[in-house]
Amino acid sequence: MDKQYKILVLNLGSTSNEIALCENEKILLHAEEDIPGDKLKAAKTTDEITAQRMEFVDQFIKDNNIDLNAIDAIAARGTGKGGHYRHGAYLISEEVGQDVLAKKKAGHAGLYSSSRIAFMLSKEYGKPAYFYDVVPTDEVANIARISGIPGHTREVHSHTLNCRATARAVAESLGKDPYDVTFIVCHIGGGCGTMCYKDGIIIDGYSAEEGSFTPIRPGRIPQDYLMKVYGDETLDAAAKKNAISKNVGIQGHLGTGNCIEVEKRIAAGDKKALLVYQAMAYQLSKDIGAMATVVGGKVDAIILTGGVAHSEMFTGFIKERVGFIAPVIVKPGSMEVEALARGITRVLNGEEEVNDYALVSQPIDPFEGLE
């Protein structure tokens, strides 16, 4: 029988907190919260952000009488220095901790605080802490990095953790080896990402910035619109940023980014709501089709995941357009906590090696070594 490991999982988001105590991949104790907007705004410095998120972690430990001396490891949805990471685990070492502590700006508050809190708890209790499938995982081939602008290289960062975990779960349910299968995984939520997963690695993809618009994001922005906004001398920097990030996506068209509300409007006969909802599915379908070309159309399955994948209406729109490529499997929601716990369990069992943090690379030149 495999050894049972107790793992504390930190999944702190930009506007929410989630924490769990797991035994291997099984969740024993769990808590999550949405952070009120005024509380988010009150924490401005990196120390204040960490202290605010630490209150939630401390309360969970206290409420459940958890002895951190008795756990085996800590798993965090975080990251260290900037650069290109491999999939899998990284130990949150002293070097990682110092890189995190040295950051003057938190960037993504959840990822930053997850990193810092995991490092602090690791030092205090002498337990190993790890990242797993970090957001900046980037293993695409050089051909996928080349843009039409010399000197500007594409970077492929997206929902790596949930998409790889979902792909693995689907492969196992089909009786296939997760390292010998090809899927297109489409994560549909507030942000969307469409990835080509082949033999355990995401080899290309569209992030929320390159792909379809989403409930609250604009997706790929037409070049002429960007030139118009940034060429407008009457707008200051904040106004220009707001023009491409506020009231966009479904939210911008309909005044709400809540897909349940959108479907209620559609049921009541709102034709504009229906058209906008179908347009998002249309664009995601095109993204899926594009990812199919990456592997010459040889796709074992298309997987729809994320919160919006709970909608039979929305997933139905996509199935109608992409079902000819491969079977469409709907696996709604997110399994980030389980994915973190499962990944670190494999590390503790010796099934997966830990990546070398020193090898996290800086910007990659796709032409390096060519004559």
Secondary structure, 3 states (H helix, E strand, C coil): CCCCCEEEEECCCCCEEEEEEEECCEEEEEEEEECCHHHHHHCCCHHHHHHHHHHHHHHHHHHCCCCHHHCCEEEECCCCCCCEECCCEEECCHHHHHHHHCCCCCCCHHHHHHHHHHHHHHHHHCCCEEEECCCCECCCCHHHHECCCCCCECCCCCCHHHHHHHHHHHHHHCCCCCCCCEEEEEEECCCEEEEEEECCEEEEEECCCCCCCCCCCCCCCCHHHHHHHHCCCCCCHHHHHHHHHCCCHHHHHHCCCCHHHHHHHHHCCCHHHHHHHHHHHHHHHHHHHHHHHHCCCCCCEEEEEEHHHHCHHHHHHHHHHHCCCCCEEECCECCHHHHHHHHHHHHHHCCCCEECHHHCECCCCCCCCCC
